[in-house]
Amino acid sequence: MESKVLKTVVVYLGGLLTGLSLIIYPALGPIFTDSAHFGFSSNQFSSIFIPQTILAIFSALLTPFFVSKWGVKNVLLLGCISLAFTLFLLFMSHLFIHEKTKALFLIYSGTCFLGLGFGLVITVLNPLAFQLFPNNELASISGLHFSLGLGTAGAPMLVSMLHNPNLWWYLPLIVFALVLILLVFVLFLNLNKQENTLQASTLKIPLRLWGFVLIVILYGICEGTLGSYGAVFLKNQGFSIKTAAVGLALFWGGLAFGRIVFGLLSARFKMKGITLLSALLIVFMFYLIPMSTVENWSLLGMALVGILMSSLFPSSVNWATQENTSQAIMVSGLMVASLQFGTGISTNFLGFLSAIYPLALLFKWMGLIAFGMVGLMWYMQKKSKSKS
């Protein structure tokens, strides 16, 4: 297989499998919290994401240092091995479904490896994708995040297709086998010296880059709310476990589909105005979705908000990278860490707050976070040095 073809396969297959690995835990939320299965409380369920968030943030921030010492390929291998471990541990947890303490220990261990793997893999893949098609970097990065979104949509869809929920453990086993195939591809990957280092020219973070960090944190809070609690929210609205899983799949599917659409549009149009409008519409969606008690309208709302969110993270990564091309690996690390920090805030605080307030009310509060993101995006665009 030619070098560029193999590199393209690794970038986009890596995104797909990372997405599957990332969302398989929240996709199994209804099973984790169902008394007929694990029977975890809301607080226990939310707490399993704490180690994931911490490890993802630290691994993303440390990736530039790891790359400078070991090179891109070895860091990517380490990330893929971590993803394989998280899937294996999740599979093993089904053997202890009636021993809650042991099951929680395995799941906590799994999310530790998930955070490490996600932080390493995505931080490395962002600048590699940026280099794939030099004439349209936004489309390249959107393609990576489409494959990531396809994976995140695939996990809950696979859960919804289970005829017997007791057989959920087949899913991590299948994805584990696919990650092993990805590992083989990475082993045969041949990167030139420039691609294998991707070192930042300086580790000093420009003041303006902190604006992108804040945008992505606010975006992460919004995405984490829907991505981690979308299925639980729909179940609390009175819908079945299957419908809840479909709703979460539609959210991630909308996210994936939208990234392809925005990637194609970016070849012909300036995207900043479209992205800002999408962010503004997200504010309204956080108020409209909890108001619906009709299954089809709720599912449509989940798909639509996914589409609206689809362009925000890839465009932020592309925008920040264009303004700091000599620091691409550091920019990627900061963006991934910021995303995980934002999702971690929503995932963990919502678990605590949902014991006091209904999720429908908490979703409406997220509209205020989304509005703050819109204001910051508008300010950053007004002061922008990039015209893309």
Contacts in CASP RR format, 6 or more apart in sequence:
PFRMAT RR
TARGET T0000
AUTHOR 0000-0000-0000
METHOD contacts of the structure
MODEL  1
MESKVLKTVVVYLGGLLTGLSLIIYPALGPIFTDSAHFGFSSNQFSSIFI
PQTILAIFSALLTPFFVSKWGVKNVLLLGCISLAFTLFLLFMSHLFIHEK
TKALFLIYSGTCFLGLGFGLVITVLNPLAFQLFPNNELASISGLHFSLGL
GTAGAPMLVSMLHNPNLWWYLPLIVFALVLILLVFVLFLNLNKQENTLQA
STLKIPLRLWGFVLIVILYGICEGTLGSYGAVFLKNQGFSIKTAAVGLAL
FWGGLAFGRIVFGLLSARFKMKGITLLSALLIVFMFYLIPMSTVENWSLL
GMALVGILMSSLFPSSVNWATQENTSQAIMVSGLMVASLQFGTGISTNFL
GFLSAIYPLALLFKWMGLIAFGMVGLMWYMQKKSKSKS
1 9 0 8 1.000
1 188 0 8 1.000
3 190 0 8 1.000
4 132 0 8 1.000
6 185 0 8 1.000
6 188 0 8 1.000
6 189 0 8 1.000
6 190 0 8 1.000
7 128 0 8 1.000
7 132 0 8 1.000
7 189 0 8 1.000
7 191 0 8 1.000
7 195 0 8 1.000
8 132 0 8 1.000
9 185 0 8 1.000
10 76 0 8 1.000
10 128 0 8 1.000
10 182 0 8 1.000
10 185 0 8 1.000
10 186 0 8 1.000
10 189 0 8 1.000
11 125 0 8 1.000
11 128 0 8 1.000
11 129 0 8 1.000
11 132 0 8 1.000
11 144 0 8 1.000
11 147 0 8 1.000
12 143 0 8 1.000
12 144 0 8 1.000
12 147 0 8 1.000
13 147 0 8 1.000
13 182 0 8 1.000
13 185 0 8 1.000
14 80 0 8 1.000
14 121 0 8 1.000
14 125 0 8 1.000
14 147 0 8 1.000
14 182 0 8 1.000
15 121 0 8 1.000
15 122 0 8 1.000
15 125 0 8 1.000
15 144 0 8 1.000
15 147 0 8 1.000
15 148 0 8 1.000
15 151 0 8 1.000
16 147 0 8 1.000
16 148 0 8 1.000
16 150 0 8 1.000
16 151 0 8 1.000
17 83 0 8 1.000
17 151 0 8 1.000
17 175 0 8 1.000
17 178 0 8 1.000
17 179 0 8 1.000
17 182 0 8 1.000
18 83 0 8 1.000
18 117 0 8 1.000
18 118 0 8 1.000
18 121 0 8 1.000
18 122 0 8 1.000
18 125 0 8 1.000
18 148 0 8 1.000
18 151 0 8 1.000
19 148 0 8 1.000
19 149 0 8 1.000
19 150 0 8 1.000
19 151 0 8 1.000
19 152 0 8 1.000
19 155 0 8 1.000
20 151 0 8 1.000
20 152 0 8 1.000
20 154 0 8 1.000
20 155 0 8 1.000
20 175 0 8 1.000
20 178 0 8 1.000
21 83 0 8 1.000
21 86 0 8 1.000
21 87 0 8 1.000
21 114 0 8 1.000
21 118 0 8 1.000
21 175 0 8 1.000
21 179 0 8 1.000
22 114 0 8 1.000
22 118 0 8 1.000
22 152 0 8 1.000
22 155 0 8 1.000
23 151 0 8 1.000
23 152 0 8 1.000
23 153 0 8 1.000
23 154 0 8 1.000
23 155 0 8 1.000
23 156 0 8 1.000
23 227 0 8 1.000
23 248 0 8 1.000
23 252 0 8 1.000
24 87 0 8 1.000
24 90 0 8 1.000
24 155 0 8 1.000
24 171 0 8 1.000
24 172 0 8 1.000
24 175 0 8 1.000
25 48 0 8 1.000
25 49 0 8 1.000
25 52 0 8 1.000
25 90 0 8 1.000
25 107 0 8 1.000
25 111 0 8 1.000
25 114 0 8 1.000
26 49 0 8 1.000
26 156 0 8 1.000
26 227 0 8 1.000
26 228 0 8 1.000
26 229 0 8 1.000
26 231 0 8 1.000
26 248 0 8 1.000
27 155 0 8 1.000
27 156 0 8 1.000
27 158 0 8 1.000
27 159 0 8 1.000
27 231 0 8 1.000
27 245 0 8 1.000
27 248 0 8 1.000
27 249 0 8 1.000
28 159 0 8 1.000
28 168 0 8 1.000
29 45 0 8 1.000
29 231 0 8 1.000
29 232 0 8 1.000
30 231 0 8 1.000
30 232 0 8 1.000
30 235 0 8 1.000
30 241 0 8 1.000
30 244 0 8 1.000
30 245 0 8 1.000
31 37 0 8 1.000
31 38 0 8 1.000
31 159 0 8 1.000
31 165 0 8 1.000
31 168 0 8 1.000
31 241 0 8 1.000
32 38 0 8 1.000
32 39 0 8 1.000
32 40 0 8 1.000
32 45 0 8 1.000
32 48 0 8 1.000
33 39 0 8 1.000
33 40 0 8 1.000
33 41 0 8 1.000
33 42 0 8 1.000
33 45 0 8 1.000
33 232 0 8 1.000
34 165 0 8 1.000
34 241 0 8 1.000
37 97 0 8 1.000
37 165 0 8 1.000
37 166 0 8 1.000
38 97 0 8 1.000
38 100 0 8 1.000
38 103 0 8 1.000
39 100 0 8 1.000
40 48 0 8 1.000
40 100 0 8 1.000
40 104 0 8 1.000
42 232 0 8 1.000
42 351 0 8 1.000
42 354 0 8 1.000
42 355 0 8 1.000
43 351 0 8 1.000
43 352 0 8 1.000
43 355 0 8 1.000
44 104 0 8 1.000
45 232 0 8 1.000
45 351 0 8 1.000
46 228 0 8 1.000
46 347 0 8 1.000
46 348 0 8 1.000
46 350 0 8 1.000
46 351 0 8 1.000
46 352 0 8 1.000
46 354 0 8 1.000
47 348 0 8 1.000
48 104 0 8 1.000
48 107 0 8 1.000
48 108 0 8 1.000
48 111 0 8 1.000
49 111 0 8 1.000
49 228 0 8 1.000
49 343 0 8 1.000
49 344 0 8 1.000
49 347 0 8 1.000
49 348 0 8 1.000
50 111 0 8 1.000
50 344 0 8 1.000
50 348 0 8 1.000
51 108 0 8 1.000
51 111 0 8 1.000
51 112 0 8 1.000
51 115 0 8 1.000
52 111 0 8 1.000
52 112 0 8 1.000
52 114 0 8 1.000
52 115 0 8 1.000
52 118 0 8 1.000
52 340 0 8 1.000
53 115 0 8 1.000
53 340 0 8 1.000
53 341 0 8 1.000
53 343 0 8 1.000
53 344 0 8 1.000
53 347 0 8 1.000
53 348 0 8 1.000
55 111 0 8 1.000
55 112 0 8 1.000
55 113 0 8 1.000
55 114 0 8 1.000
55 115 0 8 1.000
55 116 0 8 1.000
55 117 0 8 1.000
55 119 0 8 1.000
56 114 0 8 1.000
56 115 0 8 1.000
56 116 0 8 1.000
56 117 0 8 1.000
56 118 0 8 1.000
56 119 0 8 1.000
56 336 0 8 1.000
56 337 0 8 1.000
56 340 0 8 1.000
57 337 0 8 1.000
57 340 0 8 1.000
57 341 0 8 1.000
58 337 0 8 1.000
59 115 0 8 1.000
59 116 0 8 1.000
59 117 0 8 1.000
59 118 0 8 1.000
59 119 0 8 1.000
59 120 0 8 1.000
59 123 0 8 1.000
60 119 0 8 1.000
60 120 0 8 1.000
60 122 0 8 1.000
60 123 0 8 1.000
60 332 0 8 1.000
60 333 0 8 1.000
60 334 0 8 1.000
60 336 0 8 1.000
60 337 0 8 1.000
60 340 0 8 1.000
61 333 0 8 1.000
61 334 0 8 1.000
61 337 0 8 1.000
63 75 0 8 1.000
63 119 0 8 1.000
63 120 0 8 1.000
63 123 0 8 1.000
63 124 0 8 1.000
63 329 0 8 1.000
63 332 0 8 1.000
63 333 0 8 1.000
64 199 0 8 1.000
64 200 0 8 1.000
64 203 0 8 1.000
64 329 0 8 1.000
64 330 0 8 1.000
64 333 0 8 1.000
66 75 0 8 1.000
66 78 0 8 1.000
66 120 0 8 1.000
67 75 0 8 1.000
67 124 0 8 1.000
67 197 0 8 1.000
67 198 0 8 1.000
67 199 0 8 1.000
67 329 0 8 1.000
68 197 0 8 1.000
68 199 0 8 1.000
70 78 0 8 1.000
71 196 0 8 1.000
71 197 0 8 1.000
72 124 0 8 1.000
72 128 0 8 1.000
72 191 0 8 1.000
72 195 0 8 1.000
72 196 0 8 1.000
72 197 0 8 1.000
72 198 0 8 1.000
73 186 0 8 1.000
73 189 0 8 1.000
73 191 0 8 1.000
73 196 0 8 1.000
75 120 0 8 1.000
75 124 0 8 1.000
76 120 0 8 1.000
76 121 0 8 1.000
76 124 0 8 1.000
76 125 0 8 1.000
76 186 0 8 1.000
76 189 0 8 1.000
77 183 0 8 1.000
77 186 0 8 1.000
77 187 0 8 1.000
78 117 0 8 1.000
78 120 0 8 1.000
79 116 0 8 1.000
79 117 0 8 1.000
79 119 0 8 1.000
79 120 0 8 1.000
79 121 0 8 1.000
80 117 0 8 1.000
80 121 0 8 1.000
80 179 0 8 1.000
80 182 0 8 1.000
80 183 0 8 1.000
80 186 0 8 1.000
81 183 0 8 1.000
82 113 0 8 1.000
82 114 0 8 1.000
82 115 0 8 1.000
82 116 0 8 1.000
82 117 0 8 1.000
82 120 0 8 1.000
83 113 0 8 1.000
83 114 0 8 1.000
83 117 0 8 1.000
83 118 0 8 1.000
83 121 0 8 1.000
83 179 0 8 1.000
84 176 0 8 1.000
84 179 0 8 1.000
84 180 0 8 1.000
84 183 0 8 1.000
85 110 0 8 1.000
85 113 0 8 1.000
86 110 0 8 1.000
86 111 0 8 1.000
86 112 0 8 1.000
86 113 0 8 1.000
86 114 0 8 1.000
86 115 0 8 1.000
86 117 0 8 1.000
87 172 0 8 1.000
87 173 0 8 1.000
87 175 0 8 1.000
87 176 0 8 1.000
87 179 0 8 1.000
88 172 0 8 1.000
88 176 0 8 1.000
89 106 0 8 1.000
89 107 0 8 1.000
89 109 0 8 1.000
89 110 0 8 1.000
89 113 0 8 1.000
90 106 0 8 1.000
90 107 0 8 1.000
90 110 0 8 1.000
90 169 0 8 1.000
90 172 0 8 1.000
91 169 0 8 1.000
91 172 0 8 1.000
91 173 0 8 1.000
91 176 0 8 1.000
92 106 0 8 1.000
93 103 0 8 1.000
93 106 0 8 1.000
93 107 0 8 1.000
93 169 0 8 1.000
94 168 0 8 1.000
94 169 0 8 1.000
96 102 0 8 1.000
96 103 0 8 1.000
96 106 0 8 1.000
97 103 0 8 1.000
115 340 0 8 1.000
118 336 0 8 1.000
118 340 0 8 1.000
119 333 0 8 1.000
119 336 0 8 1.000
119 337 0 8 1.000
119 340 0 8 1.000
122 148 0 8 1.000
122 332 0 8 1.000
122 336 0 8 1.000
123 329 0 8 1.000
123 332 0 8 1.000
123 333 0 8 1.000
123 336 0 8 1.000
124 198 0 8 1.000
124 329 0 8 1.000
124 332 0 8 1.000
125 144 0 8 1.000
126 141 0 8 1.000
126 144 0 8 1.000
126 317 0 8 1.000
126 321 0 8 1.000
126 328 0 8 1.000
126 332 0 8 1.000
126 333 0 8 1.000
126 335 0 8 1.000
126 336 0 8 1.000
127 198 0 8 1.000
127 321 0 8 1.000
127 328 0 8 1.000
127 329 0 8 1.000
127 331 0 8 1.000
127 332 0 8 1.000
128 195 0 8 1.000
128 198 0 8 1.000
129 140 0 8 1.000
129 141 0 8 1.000
129 143 0 8 1.000
129 144 0 8 1.000
130 137 0 8 1.000
130 140 0 8 1.000
130 141 0 8 1.000
130 318 0 8 1.000
130 321 0 8 1.000
130 328 0 8 1.000
131 140 0 8 1.000
131 195 0 8 1.000
132 140 0 8 1.000
133 139 0 8 1.000
133 140 0 8 1.000
136 266 0 8 1.000
136 267 0 8 1.000
137 318 0 8 1.000
137 321 0 8 1.000
137 322 0 8 1.000
138 263 0 8 1.000
138 266 0 8 1.000
138 271 0 8 1.000
138 314 0 8 1.000
138 315 0 8 1.000
138 318 0 8 1.000
138 388 0 8 1.000
139 263 0 8 1.000
139 264 0 8 1.000
139 266 0 8 1.000
139 267 0 8 1.000
141 314 0 8 1.000
141 317 0 8 1.000
141 318 0 8 1.000
141 321 0 8 1.000
142 259 0 8 1.000
142 260 0 8 1.000
142 262 0 8 1.000
142 263 0 8 1.000
142 266 0 8 1.000
142 311 0 8 1.000
142 314 0 8 1.000
142 318 0 8 1.000
143 259 0 8 1.000
143 260 0 8 1.000
143 263 0 8 1.000
143 314 0 8 1.000
144 314 0 8 1.000
145 259 0 8 1.000
145 310 0 8 1.000
145 313 0 8 1.000
145 314 0 8 1.000
145 317 0 8 1.000
146 256 0 8 1.000
146 258 0 8 1.000
146 259 0 8 1.000
146 260 0 8 1.000
146 263 0 8 1.000
147 256 0 8 1.000
148 256 0 8 1.000
149 252 0 8 1.000
149 253 0 8 1.000
149 255 0 8 1.000
149 256 0 8 1.000
149 259 0 8 1.000
150 253 0 8 1.000
150 256 0 8 1.000
151 252 0 8 1.000
151 256 0 8 1.000
152 227 0 8 1.000
152 252 0 8 1.000
152 253 0 8 1.000
152 255 0 8 1.000
152 256 0 8 1.000
153 249 0 8 1.000
153 250 0 8 1.000
153 251 0 8 1.000
153 252 0 8 1.000
153 253 0 8 1.000
153 254 0 8 1.000
153 255 0 8 1.000
153 256 0 8 1.000
154 249 0 8 1.000
154 252 0 8 1.000
154 253 0 8 1.000
155 171 0 8 1.000
155 249 0 8 1.000
155 252 0 8 1.000
156 231 0 8 1.000
156 245 0 8 1.000
156 246 0 8 1.000
156 247 0 8 1.000
156 248 0 8 1.000
156 249 0 8 1.000
156 252 0 8 1.000
157 245 0 8 1.000
157 246 0 8 1.000
157 249 0 8 1.000
158 171 0 8 1.000
159 168 0 8 1.000
159 171 0 8 1.000
159 245 0 8 1.000
159 249 0 8 1.000
160 242 0 8 1.000
160 245 0 8 1.000
160 246 0 8 1.000
160 249 0 8 1.000
162 168 0 8 1.000
162 171 0 8 1.000
165 241 0 8 1.000
198 328 0 8 1.000
198 329 0 8 1.000
199 329 0 8 1.000
200 326 0 8 1.000
200 327 0 8 1.000
200 328 0 8 1.000
200 329 0 8 1.000
200 330 0 8 1.000
201 326 0 8 1.000
201 327 0 8 1.000
202 326 0 8 1.000
202 327 0 8 1.000
203 330 0 8 1.000
205 330 0 8 1.000
205 334 0 8 1.000
206 324 0 8 1.000
208 323 0 8 1.000
208 383 0 8 1.000
209 320 0 8 1.000
209 323 0 8 1.000
209 324 0 8 1.000
209 331 0 8 1.000
209 334 0 8 1.000
211 376 0 8 1.000
211 380 0 8 1.000
212 316 0 8 1.000
212 319 0 8 1.000
212 320 0 8 1.000
212 331 0 8 1.000
212 334 0 8 1.000
212 335 0 8 1.000
212 338 0 8 1.000
212 380 0 8 1.000
213 334 0 8 1.000
213 335 0 8 1.000
213 338 0 8 1.000
214 338 0 8 1.000
214 376 0 8 1.000
215 312 0 8 1.000
215 316 0 8 1.000
215 373 0 8 1.000
215 376 0 8 1.000
215 377 0 8 1.000
215 380 0 8 1.000
216 313 0 8 1.000
216 316 0 8 1.000
216 335 0 8 1.000
216 338 0 8 1.000
216 339 0 8 1.000
216 342 0 8 1.000
217 338 0 8 1.000
217 339 0 8 1.000
217 341 0 8 1.000
217 342 0 8 1.000
217 345 0 8 1.000
218 342 0 8 1.000
218 369 0 8 1.000
218 370 0 8 1.000
218 372 0 8 1.000
218 373 0 8 1.000
218 376 0 8 1.000
219 309 0 8 1.000
219 312 0 8 1.000
219 313 0 8 1.000
219 316 0 8 1.000
219 339 0 8 1.000
219 342 0 8 1.000
219 373 0 8 1.000
220 313 0 8 1.000
220 338 0 8 1.000
220 339 0 8 1.000
220 341 0 8 1.000
220 342 0 8 1.000
220 343 0 8 1.000
220 345 0 8 1.000
220 346 0 8 1.000
221 342 0 8 1.000
221 343 0 8 1.000
221 345 0 8 1.000
221 346 0 8 1.000
221 366 0 8 1.000
221 369 0 8 1.000
222 282 0 8 1.000
222 286 0 8 1.000
222 309 0 8 1.000
222 346 0 8 1.000
222 366 0 8 1.000
222 367 0 8 1.000
222 369 0 8 1.000
222 370 0 8 1.000
222 373 0 8 1.000
223 309 0 8 1.000
223 313 0 8 1.000
223 339 0 8 1.000
223 343 0 8 1.000
223 346 0 8 1.000
224 342 0 8 1.000
224 343 0 8 1.000
224 344 0 8 1.000
224 346 0 8 1.000
224 347 0 8 1.000
225 346 0 8 1.000
225 350 0 8 1.000
225 362 0 8 1.000
225 363 0 8 1.000
225 366 0 8 1.000
226 251 0 8 1.000
226 302 0 8 1.000
226 305 0 8 1.000
226 306 0 8 1.000
226 309 0 8 1.000
227 248 0 8 1.000
227 251 0 8 1.000
227 252 0 8 1.000
227 343 0 8 1.000
228 343 0 8 1.000
228 346 0 8 1.000
228 347 0 8 1.000
228 350 0 8 1.000
229 346 0 8 1.000
229 347 0 8 1.000
229 350 0 8 1.000
229 351 0 8 1.000
229 354 0 8 1.000
229 359 0 8 1.000
230 244 0 8 1.000
230 247 0 8 1.000
230 248 0 8 1.000
230 251 0 8 1.000
230 302 0 8 1.000
231 244 0 8 1.000
231 245 0 8 1.000
231 247 0 8 1.000
231 248 0 8 1.000
232 244 0 8 1.000
232 354 0 8 1.000
232 359 0 8 1.000
233 290 0 8 1.000
233 359 0 8 1.000
233 360 0 8 1.000
233 363 0 8 1.000
234 243 0 8 1.000
234 244 0 8 1.000
234 247 0 8 1.000
234 248 0 8 1.000
234 298 0 8 1.000
234 302 0 8 1.000
235 241 0 8 1.000
235 244 0 8 1.000
236 358 0 8 1.000
236 359 0 8 1.000
236 360 0 8 1.000
237 293 0 8 1.000
237 298 0 8 1.000
237 360 0 8 1.000
239 295 0 8 1.000
239 298 0 8 1.000
243 295 0 8 1.000
243 299 0 8 1.000
246 299 0 8 1.000
247 298 0 8 1.000
247 299 0 8 1.000
247 302 0 8 1.000
247 303 0 8 1.000
248 302 0 8 1.000
250 299 0 8 1.000
250 301 0 8 1.000
250 302 0 8 1.000
250 303 0 8 1.000
251 302 0 8 1.000
251 303 0 8 1.000
251 305 0 8 1.000
251 306 0 8 1.000
252 306 0 8 1.000
253 303 0 8 1.000
253 306 0 8 1.000
254 303 0 8 1.000
254 304 0 8 1.000
254 306 0 8 1.000
254 307 0 8 1.000
254 310 0 8 1.000
255 306 0 8 1.000
255 307 0 8 1.000
255 309 0 8 1.000
255 310 0 8 1.000
256 310 0 8 1.000
257 307 0 8 1.000
257 310 0 8 1.000
258 306 0 8 1.000
258 307 0 8 1.000
258 310 0 8 1.000
258 311 0 8 1.000
259 310 0 8 1.000
259 311 0 8 1.000
259 314 0 8 1.000
261 307 0 8 1.000
261 310 0 8 1.000
262 271 0 8 1.000
262 274 0 8 1.000
262 275 0 8 1.000
262 310 0 8 1.000
262 311 0 8 1.000
262 314 0 8 1.000
262 315 0 8 1.000
263 311 0 8 1.000
265 271 0 8 1.000
265 274 0 8 1.000
266 388 0 8 1.000
270 387 0 8 1.000
270 388 0 8 1.000
271 311 0 8 1.000
271 315 0 8 1.000
271 388 0 8 1.000
272 315 0 8 1.000
272 319 0 8 1.000
272 381 0 8 1.000
272 384 0 8 1.000
272 388 0 8 1.000
273 381 0 8 1.000
274 311 0 8 1.000
275 311 0 8 1.000
275 312 0 8 1.000
275 315 0 8 1.000
275 377 0 8 1.000
276 374 0 8 1.000
276 377 0 8 1.000
276 378 0 8 1.000
276 381 0 8 1.000
278 308 0 8 1.000
278 309 0 8 1.000
278 310 0 8 1.000
278 311 0 8 1.000
278 312 0 8 1.000
279 308 0 8 1.000
279 312 0 8 1.000
279 370 0 8 1.000
279 373 0 8 1.000
279 374 0 8 1.000
279 377 0 8 1.000
280 374 0 8 1.000
281 308 0 8 1.000
282 305 0 8 1.000
282 308 0 8 1.000
282 309 0 8 1.000
282 367 0 8 1.000
282 370 0 8 1.000
283 367 0 8 1.000
283 370 0 8 1.000
283 371 0 8 1.000
283 374 0 8 1.000
285 301 0 8 1.000
285 304 0 8 1.000
285 305 0 8 1.000
285 308 0 8 1.000
286 305 0 8 1.000
286 363 0 8 1.000
286 364 0 8 1.000
286 366 0 8 1.000
286 367 0 8 1.000
286 370 0 8 1.000
287 364 0 8 1.000
287 367 0 8 1.000
288 301 0 8 1.000
289 298 0 8 1.000
289 301 0 8 1.000
289 302 0 8 1.000
289 305 0 8 1.000
289 363 0 8 1.000
290 359 0 8 1.000
290 360 0 8 1.000
290 361 0 8 1.000
290 363 0 8 1.000
290 364 0 8 1.000
292 298 0 8 1.000
292 301 0 8 1.000
312 373 0 8 1.000
313 335 0 8 1.000
313 339 0 8 1.000
316 335 0 8 1.000
317 331 0 8 1.000
317 332 0 8 1.000
317 335 0 8 1.000
318 388 0 8 1.000
319 384 0 8 1.000
319 386 0 8 1.000
319 388 0 8 1.000
320 331 0 8 1.000
320 334 0 8 1.000
320 335 0 8 1.000
321 328 0 8 1.000
321 331 0 8 1.000
321 332 0 8 1.000
322 386 0 8 1.000
322 388 0 8 1.000
323 384 0 8 1.000
323 385 0 8 1.000
323 386 0 8 1.000
324 330 0 8 1.000
324 331 0 8 1.000
346 366 0 8 1.000
350 359 0 8 1.000
350 362 0 8 1.000
353 362 0 8 1.000
354 362 0 8 1.000
END
